[in-house]
Amino acid sequence: FRLLSFMIPCALLVIGIEYIGYVPAALLFMLAIQYVIGSRKIIQSIIVSVAAVAVLYVTMRYGFGIPIPGPQFF
C-alpha cells in the first residue's frame, strides 16, 4: 500500500503535465507527496511546494534553457 501511495501521484503528475502544464501539476504532486509522508500542516506544505516548484521551474527554464510544458509564467 505504501508503494502505491507514491506511485499514484507520480502517474498523475505525468498525466497532469500533458493536460494542465508543469507548474499546476507539480504543485499538486508536491502537496500530495507531502500528505502521503505525513505532513498535515497545510500552510507549510503550500510554502514548500511553491518554493520547490519555483526553484525547479527557474532552474530548468532559465538555467538550462529547457522549455517547460504548459503556460509560461515568466
All heavy atoms as TSV, in Angstrom:
chain	resi	resn	atom	element	x	y	z
A	1	PHE	N	N	0.831	-1.208	0.000
A	1	PHE	CA	C	0.000	0.000	0.000
A	1	PHE	C	C	0.865	1.256	0.000
A	1	PHE	O	O	0.536	2.226	-0.658
A	1	PHE	CB	C	-0.937	-0.010	1.219
A	1	PHE	CG	C	-1.770	1.224	1.311
A	1	PHE	CD1	C	-2.810	1.437	0.430
A	1	PHE	CD2	C	-1.500	2.196	2.260
A	1	PHE	CE1	C	-3.568	2.594	0.503
A	1	PHE	CE2	C	-2.260	3.335	2.347
A	1	PHE	CZ	C	-3.304	3.526	1.457
A	2	ARG	N	N	1.960	1.219	0.742
A	2	ARG	CA	C	2.839	2.387	0.827
A	2	ARG	C	C	3.433	2.737	-0.541
A	2	ARG	O	O	3.518	3.901	-0.904
A	2	ARG	CB	C	3.946	2.102	1.845
A	2	ARG	CG	C	4.767	3.272	2.196
A	2	ARG	CD	C	4.051	4.103	3.225
A	2	ARG	NE	N	4.964	5.124	3.700
A	2	ARG	CZ	C	4.570	6.245	4.193
A	2	ARG	NH1	N	3.300	6.499	4.316
A	2	ARG	NH2	N	5.430	7.137	4.597
A	3	LEU	N	N	3.832	1.715	-1.305
A	3	LEU	CA	C	4.395	1.938	-2.629
A	3	LEU	C	C	3.361	2.561	-3.558
A	3	LEU	O	O	3.669	3.501	-4.299
A	3	LEU	CB	C	4.920	0.623	-3.212
A	3	LEU	CG	C	5.533	0.705	-4.610
A	3	LEU	CD1	C	6.718	1.662	-4.610
A	3	LEU	CD2	C	5.956	-0.674	-5.079
A	4	LEU	N	N	2.136	2.079	-3.507
A	4	LEU	CA	C	1.076	2.643	-4.341
A	4	LEU	C	C	0.790	4.094	-3.988
A	4	LEU	O	O	0.463	4.895	-4.863
A	4	LEU	CB	C	-0.207	1.828	-4.203
A	4	LEU	CG	C	-0.308	0.595	-5.078
A	4	LEU	CD1	C	-1.616	-0.124	-4.807
A	4	LEU	CD2	C	-0.176	0.936	-6.532
A	5	SER	N	N	0.909	4.430	-2.720
A	5	SER	CA	C	0.638	5.801	-2.305
A	5	SER	C	C	1.670	6.776	-2.883
A	5	SER	O	O	1.424	7.980	-2.922
A	5	SER	CB	C	0.562	5.911	-0.781
A	5	SER	OG	O	1.794	5.592	-0.194
A	6	PHE	N	N	2.816	6.276	-3.329
A	6	PHE	CA	C	3.801	7.111	-4.017
A	6	PHE	C	C	3.667	7.000	-5.535
A	6	PHE	O	O	3.887	7.964	-6.253
A	6	PHE	CB	C	5.232	6.729	-3.610
A	6	PHE	CG	C	5.632	7.295	-2.282
A	6	PHE	CD1	C	5.492	6.552	-1.132
A	6	PHE	CD2	C	6.123	8.587	-2.194
A	6	PHE	CE1	C	5.842	7.084	0.101
A	6	PHE	CE2	C	6.480	9.127	-0.966
A	6	PHE	CZ	C	6.333	8.369	0.192
A	7	MET	N	N	3.311	5.831	-6.018
A	7	MET	CA	C	3.228	5.616	-7.465
A	7	MET	C	C	2.042	6.344	-8.094
A	7	MET	O	O	2.156	6.858	-9.202
A	7	MET	CB	C	3.153	4.125	-7.766
A	7	MET	CG	C	4.460	3.404	-7.525
A	7	MET	SD	S	4.363	1.647	-7.828
A	7	MET	CE	C	3.926	1.615	-9.557
A	8	ILE	N	N	0.930	6.381	-7.400
A	8	ILE	CA	C	-0.255	7.037	-7.960
A	8	ILE	C	C	-0.021	8.528	-8.188
A	8	ILE	O	O	-0.300	9.032	-9.282
A	8	ILE	CB	C	-1.500	6.749	-7.100
A	8	ILE	CG1	C	-1.872	5.268	-7.239
A	8	ILE	CG2	C	-2.670	7.650	-7.483
A	8	ILE	CD1	C	-2.944	4.801	-6.289
A	9	PRO	N	N	0.507	9.284	-7.211
A	9	PRO	CA	C	0.799	10.698	-7.502
A	9	PRO	C	C	1.814	10.872	-8.641
A	9	PRO	O	O	1.701	11.807	-9.435
A	9	PRO	CB	C	1.357	11.238	-6.183
A	9	PRO	CG	C	0.783	10.356	-5.146
A	9	PRO	CD	C	0.698	9.000	-5.779
A	10	CYS	N	N	2.781	9.969	-8.739
A	10	CYS	CA	C	3.765	10.061	-9.827
A	10	CYS	C	C	3.089	9.875	-11.179
A	10	CYS	O	O	3.367	10.619	-12.138
A	10	CYS	CB	C	4.871	9.026	-9.646
A	10	CYS	SG	S	5.954	9.368	-8.262
A	11	ALA	N	N	2.196	8.897	-11.283
A	11	ALA	CA	C	1.467	8.669	-12.534
A	11	ALA	C	C	0.569	9.858	-12.859
A	11	ALA	O	O	0.486	10.289	-14.020
A	11	ALA	CB	C	0.649	7.389	-12.428
A	12	LEU	N	N	-0.079	10.397	-11.839
A	12	LEU	CA	C	-0.946	11.560	-12.064
A	12	LEU	C	C	-0.137	12.792	-12.473
A	12	LEU	O	O	-0.628	13.628	-13.237
A	12	LEU	CB	C	-1.780	11.843	-10.819
A	12	LEU	CG	C	-2.841	10.794	-10.495
A	12	LEU	CD1	C	-3.515	11.116	-9.162
A	12	LEU	CD2	C	-3.860	10.678	-11.603
A	13	LEU	N	N	1.090	12.907	-11.987
A	13	LEU	CA	C	1.957	14.009	-12.387
A	13	LEU	C	C	2.239	13.941	-13.884
A	13	LEU	O	O	2.119	14.937	-14.594
A	13	LEU	CB	C	3.272	13.992	-11.607
A	13	LEU	CG	C	4.341	14.993	-12.060
A	13	LEU	CD1	C	3.869	16.423	-11.810
A	13	LEU	CD2	C	5.649	14.728	-11.349
A	14	VAL	N	N	2.599	12.772	-14.364
A	14	VAL	CA	C	2.899	12.604	-15.792
A	14	VAL	C	C	1.682	12.944	-16.644
A	14	VAL	O	O	1.790	13.661	-17.640
A	14	VAL	CB	C	3.389	11.163	-16.068
A	14	VAL	CG1	C	3.526	10.912	-17.548
A	14	VAL	CG2	C	4.702	10.905	-15.354
A	15	ILE	N	N	0.529	12.464	-16.242
A	15	ILE	CA	C	-0.705	12.749	-16.980
A	15	ILE	C	C	-1.064	14.226	-16.857
A	15	ILE	O	O	-1.428	14.877	-17.845
A	15	ILE	CB	C	-1.856	11.864	-16.460
A	15	ILE	CG1	C	-1.562	10.399	-16.778
A	15	ILE	CG2	C	-3.191	12.299	-17.059
A	15	ILE	CD1	C	-2.461	9.424	-16.048
A	16	GLY	N	N	-0.938	14.765	-15.659
A	16	GLY	CA	C	-1.296	16.161	-15.419
A	16	GLY	C	C	-0.459	17.147	-16.203
A	16	GLY	O	O	-0.963	18.183	-16.655
A	17	ILE	N	N	0.819	16.862	-16.392
A	17	ILE	CA	C	1.690	17.762	-17.159
A	17	ILE	C	C	1.154	17.933	-18.574
A	17	ILE	O	O	1.185	19.032	-19.125
A	17	ILE	CB	C	3.141	17.252	-17.150
A	17	ILE	CG1	C	3.766	17.482	-15.781
A	17	ILE	CG2	C	3.975	17.934	-18.235
A	17	ILE	CD1	C	5.145	16.875	-15.613
A	18	GLU	N	N	0.646	16.870	-19.150
A	18	GLU	CA	C	0.104	16.935	-20.511
A	18	GLU	C	C	-1.140	17.810	-20.600
A	18	GLU	O	O	-1.346	18.496	-21.589
A	18	GLU	CB	C	-0.224	15.524	-21.021
A	18	GLU	CG	C	0.989	14.667	-21.218
A	18	GLU	CD	C	1.906	15.189	-22.318
A	18	GLU	OE1	O	1.385	15.654	-23.358
A	18	GLU	OE2	O	3.128	15.142	-22.117
A	19	TYR	N	N	-1.971	17.765	-19.567
A	19	TYR	CA	C	-3.260	18.455	-19.636
A	19	TYR	C	C	-3.282	19.839	-19.004
A	19	TYR	O	O	-3.954	20.739	-19.524
A	19	TYR	CB	C	-4.352	17.591	-18.996
A	19	TYR	CG	C	-4.653	16.364	-19.819
A	19	TYR	CD1	C	-4.114	15.136	-19.476
A	19	TYR	CD2	C	-5.438	16.442	-20.956
A	19	TYR	CE1	C	-4.370	14.006	-20.239
A	19	TYR	CE2	C	-5.696	15.330	-21.731
A	19	TYR	CZ	C	-5.154	14.110	-21.367
A	19	TYR	OH	O	-5.402	13.012	-22.130
A	20	ILE	N	N	-2.585	20.018	-17.893
A	20	ILE	CA	C	-2.659	21.317	-17.214
A	20	ILE	C	C	-1.316	22.032	-17.140
A	20	ILE	O	O	-1.234	23.142	-16.640
A	20	ILE	CB	C	-3.266	21.186	-15.793
A	20	ILE	CG1	C	-2.412	20.289	-14.893
A	20	ILE	CG2	C	-4.692	20.697	-15.865
A	20	ILE	CD1	C	-2.885	20.215	-13.454
A	21	GLY	N	N	-0.258	21.393	-17.611
A	21	GLY	CA	C	1.054	22.025	-17.599
A	21	GLY	C	C	1.875	21.633	-16.383
A	21	GLY	O	O	1.365	21.037	-15.421
A	22	TYR	N	N	3.146	21.978	-16.434
A	22	TYR	CA	C	4.090	21.562	-15.400
A	22	TYR	C	C	3.797	22.185	-14.039
A	22	TYR	O	O	3.761	21.486	-13.029
A	22	TYR	CB	C	5.519	21.911	-15.826
A	22	TYR	CG	C	6.505	21.740	-14.703
A	22	TYR	CD1	C	6.918	20.484	-14.300
A	22	TYR	CD2	C	6.986	22.842	-13.992
A	22	TYR	CE1	C	7.789	20.312	-13.240
A	22	TYR	CE2	C	7.865	22.680	-12.927
A	22	TYR	CZ	C	8.260	21.414	-12.567
A	22	TYR	OH	O	9.111	21.255	-11.517
A	23	VAL	N	N	3.618	23.486	-13.995
A	23	VAL	CA	C	3.525	24.180	-12.710
A	23	VAL	C	C	2.326	23.713	-11.879
A	23	VAL	O	O	2.505	23.288	-10.734
A	23	VAL	CB	C	3.539	25.717	-12.890
A	23	VAL	CG1	C	3.270	26.418	-11.577
A	23	VAL	CG2	C	4.881	26.156	-13.473
A	24	PRO	N	N	1.103	23.725	-12.403
A	24	PRO	CA	C	-0.011	23.261	-11.565
A	24	PRO	C	C	0.096	21.775	-11.210
A	24	PRO	O	O	-0.200	21.378	-10.083
A	24	PRO	CB	C	-1.258	23.527	-12.402
A	24	PRO	CG	C	-0.836	24.243	-13.603
A	24	PRO	CD	C	0.642	24.260	-13.666
A	25	ALA	N	N	0.541	20.960	-12.171
A	25	ALA	CA	C	0.672	19.527	-11.898
A	25	ALA	C	C	1.733	19.273	-10.827
A	25	ALA	O	O	1.542	18.449	-9.933
A	25	ALA	CB	C	1.015	18.776	-13.179
A	26	ALA	N	N	2.847	19.974	-10.910
A	26	ALA	CA	C	3.920	19.790	-9.932
A	26	ALA	C	C	3.498	20.273	-8.544
A	26	ALA	O	O	3.849	19.654	-7.536
A	26	ALA	CB	C	5.185	20.508	-10.392
A	27	LEU	N	N	2.749	21.360	-8.487
A	27	LEU	CA	C	2.254	21.842	-7.189
A	27	LEU	C	C	1.336	20.811	-6.540
A	27	LEU	O	O	1.478	20.506	-5.353
A	27	LEU	CB	C	1.511	23.170	-7.353
A	27	LEU	CG	C	2.376	24.395	-7.586
A	27	LEU	CD1	C	1.512	25.595	-7.939
A	27	LEU	CD2	C	3.235	24.695	-6.383
A	28	LEU	N	N	0.415	20.273	-7.317
A	28	LEU	CA	C	-0.485	19.252	-6.781
A	28	LEU	C	C	0.290	17.999	-6.377
A	28	LEU	O	O	-0.001	17.382	-5.345
A	28	LEU	CB	C	-1.562	18.915	-7.811
A	28	LEU	CG	C	-2.569	20.027	-8.093
A	28	LEU	CD1	C	-3.469	19.647	-9.262
A	28	LEU	CD2	C	-3.379	20.349	-6.859
A	29	PHE	N	N	1.286	17.633	-7.170
A	29	PHE	CA	C	2.119	16.476	-6.862
A	29	PHE	C	C	2.858	16.675	-5.541
A	29	PHE	O	O	2.865	15.793	-4.690
A	29	PHE	CB	C	3.112	16.239	-8.000
A	29	PHE	CG	C	4.155	15.205	-7.681
A	29	PHE	CD1	C	3.841	13.856	-7.715
A	29	PHE	CD2	C	5.445	15.574	-7.355
A	29	PHE	CE1	C	4.798	12.891	-7.421
A	29	PHE	CE2	C	6.409	14.632	-7.056
A	29	PHE	CZ	C	6.083	13.281	-7.088
A	30	MET	N	N	3.475	17.831	-5.391
A	30	MET	CA	C	4.228	18.106	-4.157
A	30	MET	C	C	3.305	18.071	-2.939
A	30	MET	O	O	3.671	17.518	-1.897
A	30	MET	CB	C	4.923	19.464	-4.244
A	30	MET	CG	C	6.058	19.536	-5.221
A	30	MET	SD	S	7.490	18.639	-4.667
A	30	MET	CE	C	7.961	19.601	-3.257
A	31	LEU	N	N	2.127	18.646	-3.060
A	31	LEU	CA	C	1.171	18.622	-1.947
A	31	LEU	C	C	0.747	17.195	-1.625
A	31	LEU	O	O	0.663	16.810	-0.455
A	31	LEU	CB	C	-0.040	19.490	-2.269
A	31	LEU	CG	C	0.210	20.996	-2.263
A	31	LEU	CD1	C	-0.984	21.736	-2.855
A	31	LEU	CD2	C	0.524	21.493	-0.874
A	32	ALA	N	N	0.488	16.403	-2.661
A	32	ALA	CA	C	0.069	15.009	-2.448
A	32	ALA	C	C	1.172	14.194	-1.782
A	32	ALA	O	O	0.904	13.435	-0.836
A	32	ALA	CB	C	-0.321	14.373	-3.784
A	33	ILE	N	N	2.403	14.344	-2.234
A	33	ILE	CA	C	3.510	13.587	-1.655
A	33	ILE	C	C	3.741	13.993	-0.200
A	33	ILE	O	O	3.981	13.137	0.662
A	33	ILE	CB	C	4.796	13.756	-2.494
A	33	ILE	CG1	C	4.640	13.036	-3.833
A	33	ILE	CG2	C	6.021	13.274	-1.757
A	33	ILE	CD1	C	4.479	11.534	-3.732
A	34	GLN	N	N	3.637	15.274	0.084
A	34	GLN	CA	C	3.801	15.712	1.472
A	34	GLN	C	C	2.707	15.127	2.361
A	34	GLN	O	O	2.961	14.750	3.505
A	34	GLN	CB	C	3.813	17.234	1.555
A	34	GLN	CG	C	5.076	17.835	0.978
A	34	GLN	CD	C	5.054	19.339	1.043
A	34	GLN	OE1	O	5.180	19.903	2.113
A	34	GLN	NE2	N	4.885	19.978	-0.100
A	35	TYR	N	N	1.496	15.046	1.840
A	35	TYR	CA	C	0.404	14.440	2.599
A	35	TYR	C	C	0.684	12.959	2.845
A	35	TYR	O	O	0.484	12.451	3.942
A	35	TYR	CB	C	-0.922	14.623	1.850
A	35	TYR	CG	C	-2.098	14.102	2.620
A	35	TYR	CD1	C	-2.690	14.867	3.601
A	35	TYR	CD2	C	-2.609	12.827	2.373
A	35	TYR	CE1	C	-3.765	14.388	4.331
A	35	TYR	CE2	C	-3.679	12.335	3.091
A	35	TYR	CZ	C	-4.260	13.121	4.067
A	35	TYR	OH	O	-5.320	12.634	4.793
A	36	VAL	N	N	1.163	12.275	1.806
A	36	VAL	CA	C	1.459	10.837	1.921
A	36	VAL	C	C	2.520	10.573	2.988
A	36	VAL	O	O	2.419	9.605	3.741
A	36	VAL	CB	C	1.901	10.262	0.552
A	36	VAL	CG1	C	2.537	8.887	0.694
A	36	VAL	CG2	C	0.725	10.207	-0.403
A	37	ILE	N	N	3.525	11.444	3.070
A	37	ILE	CA	C	4.589	11.201	4.052
A	37	ILE	C	C	4.216	11.684	5.454
A	37	ILE	O	O	4.999	11.522	6.379
A	37	ILE	CB	C	5.943	11.813	3.618
A	37	ILE	CG1	C	5.863	13.318	3.514
A	37	ILE	CG2	C	6.435	11.189	2.341
A	37	ILE	CD1	C	7.203	13.995	3.292
A	38	GLY	N	N	3.032	12.288	5.574
A	38	GLY	CA	C	2.545	12.602	6.909
A	38	GLY	C	C	2.447	14.067	7.271
A	38	GLY	O	O	2.068	14.391	8.392
A	39	SER	N	N	2.768	14.955	6.377
A	39	SER	CA	C	2.675	16.377	6.685
A	39	SER	C	C	1.213	16.812	6.669
A	39	SER	O	O	0.517	16.632	5.668
A	39	SER	CB	C	3.470	17.197	5.662
A	39	SER	OG	O	3.291	18.580	5.899
A	40	ARG	N	N	0.743	17.362	7.751
A	40	ARG	CA	C	-0.641	17.830	7.830
A	40	ARG	C	C	-0.723	19.339	8.054
A	40	ARG	O	O	-1.792	19.874	8.294
A	40	ARG	CB	C	-1.386	17.106	8.958
A	40	ARG	CG	C	-1.435	15.599	8.804
A	40	ARG	CD	C	-2.242	15.187	7.574
A	40	ARG	NE	N	-2.410	13.745	7.493
A	40	ARG	CZ	C	-1.662	12.942	6.746
A	40	ARG	NH1	N	-0.669	13.431	6.038
A	40	ARG	NH2	N	-1.901	11.646	6.707
A	41	LYS	N	N	0.404	20.019	7.970
A	41	LYS	CA	C	0.428	21.474	8.127
A	41	LYS	C	C	0.253	22.088	6.741
A	41	LYS	O	O	1.193	22.176	5.962
A	41	LYS	CB	C	1.740	21.921	8.749
A	41	LYS	CG	C	1.960	21.371	10.138
A	41	LYS	CD	C	3.297	21.779	10.686
A	41	LYS	CE	C	3.507	21.190	12.063
A	41	LYS	NZ	N	4.836	21.490	12.580
A	42	ILE	N	N	-0.967	22.527	6.441
A	42	ILE	CA	C	-1.309	22.948	5.089
A	42	ILE	C	C	-0.520	24.176	4.633
A	42	ILE	O	O	-0.036	24.214	3.505
A	42	ILE	CB	C	-2.835	23.146	4.930
A	42	ILE	CG1	C	-3.203	23.369	3.465
A	42	ILE	CG2	C	-3.327	24.287	5.771
A	42	ILE	CD1	C	-3.047	22.166	2.612
A	43	ILE	N	N	-0.366	25.166	5.476
A	43	ILE	CA	C	0.365	26.377	5.092
A	43	ILE	C	C	1.825	26.040	4.802
A	43	ILE	O	O	2.382	26.479	3.788
A	43	ILE	CB	C	0.251	27.464	6.185
A	43	ILE	CG1	C	-1.213	27.846	6.428
A	43	ILE	CG2	C	1.082	28.686	5.819
A	43	ILE	CD1	C	-1.928	28.425	5.231
A	44	GLN	N	N	2.434	25.264	5.673
A	44	GLN	CA	C	3.826	24.866	5.463
A	44	GLN	C	C	3.967	24.046	4.182
A	44	GLN	O	O	4.903	24.256	3.406
A	44	GLN	CB	C	4.315	24.042	6.651
A	44	GLN	CG	C	5.753	23.587	6.516
A	44	GLN	CD	C	6.189	22.751	7.721
A	44	GLN	OE1	O	5.478	22.664	8.716
A	44	GLN	NE2	N	7.343	22.155	7.611
A	45	SER	N	N	3.039	23.153	3.912
A	45	SER	CA	C	3.088	22.339	2.702
A	45	SER	C	C	2.956	23.201	1.450
A	45	SER	O	O	3.644	22.965	0.458
A	45	SER	CB	C	1.980	21.287	2.719
A	45	SER	OG	O	2.222	20.344	3.724
A	46	ILE	N	N	2.089	24.191	1.501
A	46	ILE	CA	C	1.915	25.082	0.353
A	46	ILE	C	C	3.191	25.887	0.112
A	46	ILE	O	O	3.643	26.013	-1.038
A	46	ILE	CB	C	0.697	26.008	0.559
A	46	ILE	CG1	C	-0.592	25.184	0.488
A	46	ILE	CG2	C	0.682	27.144	-0.458
A	46	ILE	CD1	C	-1.831	25.937	0.898
A	47	ILE	N	N	3.784	26.412	1.162
A	47	ILE	CA	C	5.013	27.199	1.020
A	47	ILE	C	C	6.141	26.345	0.454
A	47	ILE	O	O	6.844	26.767	-0.481
A	47	ILE	CB	C	5.413	27.830	2.372
A	47	ILE	CG1	C	4.397	28.905	2.763
A	47	ILE	CG2	C	6.826	28.401	2.317
A	47	ILE	CD1	C	4.540	29.409	4.179
A	48	VAL	N	N	6.309	25.147	0.981
A	48	VAL	CA	C	7.361	24.246	0.490
A	48	VAL	C	C	7.113	23.888	-0.968
A	48	VAL	O	O	8.041	23.889	-1.791
A	48	VAL	CB	C	7.451	22.981	1.372
A	48	VAL	CG1	C	8.306	21.906	0.726
A	48	VAL	CG2	C	7.978	23.333	2.748
A	49	SER	N	N	5.873	23.594	-1.317
A	49	SER	CA	C	5.540	23.217	-2.694
A	49	SER	C	C	5.806	24.355	-3.670
A	49	SER	O	O	6.420	24.151	-4.712
A	49	SER	CB	C	4.074	22.794	-2.786
A	49	SER	OG	O	3.844	21.654	-2.008
A	50	VAL	N	N	5.340	25.532	-3.338
A	50	VAL	CA	C	5.537	26.684	-4.220
A	50	VAL	C	C	7.022	26.994	-4.387
A	50	VAL	O	O	7.498	27.225	-5.502
A	50	VAL	CB	C	4.760	27.918	-3.699
A	50	VAL	CG1	C	5.160	29.182	-4.434
A	50	VAL	CG2	C	3.262	27.675	-3.824
A	51	ALA	N	N	7.765	26.965	-3.290
A	51	ALA	CA	C	9.199	27.252	-3.359
A	51	ALA	C	C	9.929	26.212	-4.209
A	51	ALA	O	O	10.743	26.556	-5.067
A	51	ALA	CB	C	9.798	27.312	-1.954
A	52	ALA	N	N	9.651	24.935	-3.981
A	52	ALA	CA	C	10.331	23.870	-4.728
A	52	ALA	C	C	10.007	23.939	-6.219
A	52	ALA	O	O	10.907	23.836	-7.065
A	52	ALA	CB	C	9.945	22.509	-4.162
A	53	VAL	N	N	8.749	24.128	-6.552
A	53	VAL	CA	C	8.351	24.194	-7.957
A	53	VAL	C	C	8.940	25.439	-8.608
A	53	VAL	O	O	9.411	25.388	-9.756
A	53	VAL	CB	C	6.817	24.140	-8.098
A	53	VAL	CG1	C	6.383	24.444	-9.520
A	53	VAL	CG2	C	6.303	22.775	-7.659
A	54	ALA	N	N	8.963	26.555	-7.909
A	54	ALA	CA	C	9.541	27.779	-8.458
A	54	ALA	C	C	11.032	27.613	-8.740
A	54	ALA	O	O	11.524	28.006	-9.811
A	54	ALA	CB	C	9.310	28.959	-7.515
A	55	VAL	N	N	11.751	27.016	-7.800
A	55	VAL	CA	C	13.196	26.800	-7.995
A	55	VAL	C	C	13.436	25.872	-9.187
A	55	VAL	O	O	14.286	26.142	-10.036
A	55	VAL	CB	C	13.846	26.241	-6.711
A	55	VAL	CG1	C	15.244	25.713	-6.982
A	55	VAL	CG2	C	13.887	27.315	-5.643
A	56	LEU	N	N	12.680	24.781	-9.256
A	56	LEU	CA	C	12.842	23.857	-10.384
A	56	LEU	C	C	12.475	24.514	-11.706
A	56	LEU	O	O	13.164	24.325	-12.720
A	56	LEU	CB	C	11.996	22.605	-10.169
A	56	LEU	CG	C	12.497	21.663	-9.084
A	56	LEU	CD1	C	11.468	20.575	-8.820
A	56	LEU	CD2	C	13.831	21.052	-9.483
A	57	TYR	N	N	11.404	25.283	-11.727
A	57	TYR	CA	C	10.970	25.962	-12.947
A	57	TYR	C	C	12.041	26.932	-13.441
A	57	TYR	O	O	12.432	26.892	-14.607
A	57	TYR	CB	C	9.661	26.716	-12.686
A	57	TYR	CG	C	9.150	27.470	-13.892
A	57	TYR	CD1	C	8.334	26.838	-14.810
A	57	TYR	CD2	C	9.476	28.804	-14.112
A	57	TYR	CE1	C	7.855	27.511	-15.924
A	57	TYR	CE2	C	9.022	29.490	-15.216
A	57	TYR	CZ	C	8.197	28.838	-16.124
A	57	TYR	OH	O	7.751	29.504	-17.220
A	58	VAL	N	N	12.515	27.792	-12.557
A	58	VAL	CA	C	13.515	28.791	-12.941
A	58	VAL	C	C	14.822	28.114	-13.361
A	58	VAL	O	O	15.434	28.508	-14.352
A	58	VAL	CB	C	13.741	29.799	-11.789
A	58	VAL	CG1	C	14.930	30.693	-12.056
A	58	VAL	CG2	C	12.484	30.633	-11.578
A	59	THR	N	N	15.229	27.084	-12.634
A	59	THR	CA	C	16.469	26.376	-12.977
A	59	THR	C	C	16.372	25.737	-14.355
A	59	THR	O	O	17.287	25.881	-15.172
A	59	THR	CB	C	16.785	25.300	-11.919
A	59	THR	OG1	O	16.930	25.931	-10.647
A	59	THR	CG2	C	18.051	24.544	-12.266
A	60	MET	N	N	15.280	25.033	-14.606
A	60	MET	CA	C	15.142	24.345	-15.888
A	60	MET	C	C	14.938	25.340	-17.035
A	60	MET	O	O	15.561	25.210	-18.082
A	60	MET	CB	C	13.966	23.364	-15.847
A	60	MET	CG	C	14.151	22.261	-14.833
A	60	MET	SD	S	15.633	21.288	-15.073
A	60	MET	CE	C	15.107	20.231	-16.374
A	61	ARG	N	N	14.098	26.317	-16.833
A	61	ARG	CA	C	13.748	27.260	-17.910
A	61	ARG	C	C	14.884	28.209	-18.231
A	61	ARG	O	O	15.222	28.430	-19.386
A	61	ARG	CB	C	12.498	28.036	-17.502
A	61	ARG	CG	C	12.048	29.068	-18.488
A	61	ARG	CD	C	11.156	28.435	-19.539
A	61	ARG	NE	N	10.548	29.449	-20.356
A	61	ARG	CZ	C	10.933	29.702	-21.605
A	61	ARG	NH1	N	11.879	29.013	-22.157
A	61	ARG	NH2	N	10.351	30.646	-22.285
A	62	TYR	N	N	15.473	28.802	-17.213
A	62	TYR	CA	C	16.474	29.842	-17.442
A	62	TYR	C	C	17.902	29.363	-17.222
A	62	TYR	O	O	18.819	29.831	-17.892
A	62	TYR	CB	C	16.169	31.060	-16.574
A	62	TYR	CG	C	14.823	31.654	-16.920
A	62	TYR	CD1	C	13.733	31.473	-16.083
A	62	TYR	CD2	C	14.639	32.348	-18.106
A	62	TYR	CE1	C	12.495	31.987	-16.411
A	62	TYR	CE2	C	13.396	32.854	-18.450
A	62	TYR	CZ	C	12.336	32.676	-17.597
A	62	TYR	OH	O	11.112	33.170	-17.932
A	63	GLY	N	N	18.107	28.442	-16.295
A	63	GLY	CA	C	19.450	27.933	-16.051
A	63	GLY	C	C	19.919	26.999	-17.151
A	63	GLY	O	O	21.037	27.104	-17.644
A	64	PHE	N	N	19.036	26.074	-17.548
A	64	PHE	CA	C	19.399	25.089	-18.556
A	64	PHE	C	C	18.771	25.366	-19.912
A	64	PHE	O	O	19.092	24.700	-20.896
A	64	PHE	CB	C	19.005	23.679	-18.102
A	64	PHE	CG	C	19.690	23.240	-16.843
A	64	PHE	CD1	C	18.957	22.667	-15.813
A	64	PHE	CD2	C	21.052	23.390	-16.665
A	64	PHE	CE1	C	19.568	22.249	-14.645
A	64	PHE	CE2	C	21.674	22.988	-15.495
A	64	PHE	CZ	C	20.937	22.408	-14.487
A	65	GLY	N	N	17.833	26.308	-19.990
A	65	GLY	CA	C	17.193	26.656	-21.252
A	65	GLY	C	C	16.237	25.589	-21.772
A	65	GLY	O	O	15.990	25.511	-22.979
A	66	ILE	N	N	15.692	24.775	-20.885
A	66	ILE	CA	C	14.769	23.717	-21.282
A	66	ILE	C	C	13.347	24.262	-21.212
A	66	ILE	O	O	12.916	24.747	-20.174
A	66	ILE	CB	C	14.905	22.492	-20.352
A	66	ILE	CG1	C	16.318	21.926	-20.453
A	66	ILE	CG2	C	13.857	21.448	-20.678
A	66	ILE	CD1	C	16.615	20.844	-19.449
A	67	PRO	N	N	12.612	24.200	-22.320
A	67	PRO	CA	C	11.224	24.682	-22.280
A	67	PRO	C	C	10.366	23.794	-21.381
A	67	PRO	O	O	10.482	22.575	-21.390
A	67	PRO	CB	C	10.758	24.608	-23.736
A	67	PRO	CG	C	11.723	23.723	-24.424
A	67	PRO	CD	C	12.987	23.699	-23.630
A	68	ILE	N	N	9.519	24.427	-20.601
A	68	ILE	CA	C	8.644	23.732	-19.658
A	68	ILE	C	C	7.258	23.582	-20.291
A	68	ILE	O	O	6.727	24.550	-20.823
A	68	ILE	CB	C	8.543	24.529	-18.334
A	68	ILE	CG1	C	9.923	24.778	-17.739
A	68	ILE	CG2	C	7.635	23.845	-17.343
A	68	ILE	CD1	C	10.678	23.539	-17.366
A	69	PRO	N	N	6.677	22.376	-20.231
A	69	PRO	CA	C	5.330	22.198	-20.810
A	69	PRO	C	C	4.283	23.030	-20.083
A	69	PRO	O	O	4.349	23.188	-18.869
A	69	PRO	CB	C	5.034	20.705	-20.608
A	69	PRO	CG	C	6.287	20.082	-20.134
A	69	PRO	CD	C	7.212	21.156	-19.672
A	70	GLY	N	N	3.352	23.559	-20.826
A	70	GLY	CA	C	2.263	24.312	-20.240
A	70	GLY	C	C	2.473	25.812	-20.365
A	70	GLY	O	O	3.406	26.271	-21.017
A	71	PRO	N	N	1.613	26.579	-19.733
A	71	PRO	CA	C	1.706	28.033	-19.824
A	71	PRO	C	C	3.017	28.554	-19.201
A	71	PRO	O	O	3.469	28.044	-18.197
A	71	PRO	CB	C	0.497	28.540	-19.038
A	71	PRO	CG	C	-0.065	27.387	-18.338
A	71	PRO	CD	C	0.509	26.134	-18.909
A	72	GLN	N	N	3.576	29.556	-19.843
A	72	GLN	CA	C	4.816	30.171	-19.340
A	72	GLN	C	C	4.451	31.384	-18.491
A	72	GLN	O	O	3.737	32.265	-18.944
A	72	GLN	CB	C	5.708	30.597	-20.510
A	72	GLN	CG	C	6.069	29.457	-21.438
A	72	GLN	CD	C	6.795	28.321	-20.737
A	72	GLN	OE1	O	7.741	28.544	-20.022
A	72	GLN	NE2	N	6.309	27.109	-20.946
A	73	PHE	N	N	4.941	31.408	-17.268
A	73	PHE	CA	C	4.587	32.477	-16.335
A	73	PHE	C	C	5.574	33.638	-16.350
A	73	PHE	O	O	5.250	34.728	-15.934
A	73	PHE	CB	C	4.465	31.910	-14.924
A	73	PHE	CG	C	3.351	30.914	-14.809
A	73	PHE	CD1	C	3.624	29.560	-14.731
A	73	PHE	CD2	C	2.033	31.328	-14.828
A	73	PHE	CE1	C	2.599	28.639	-14.647
A	73	PHE	CE2	C	0.990	30.417	-14.746
A	73	PHE	CZ	C	1.282	29.061	-14.663
A	74	PHE	N	N	6.800	33.405	-16.813
A	74	PHE	CA	C	7.796	34.459	-16.800
A	74	PHE	C	C	8.360	34.650	-18.190
A	74	PHE	O	O	8.623	33.761	-18.907
A	74	PHE	CB	C	8.948	34.126	-15.848
A	74	PHE	CG	C	8.475	33.814	-14.455
A	74	PHE	CD1	C	8.467	32.528	-13.969
A	74	PHE	CD2	C	8.026	34.828	-13.636
A	74	PHE	CE1	C	8.044	32.249	-12.690
A	74	PHE	CE2	C	7.595	34.558	-12.354
A	74	PHE	CZ	C	7.602	33.258	-11.882
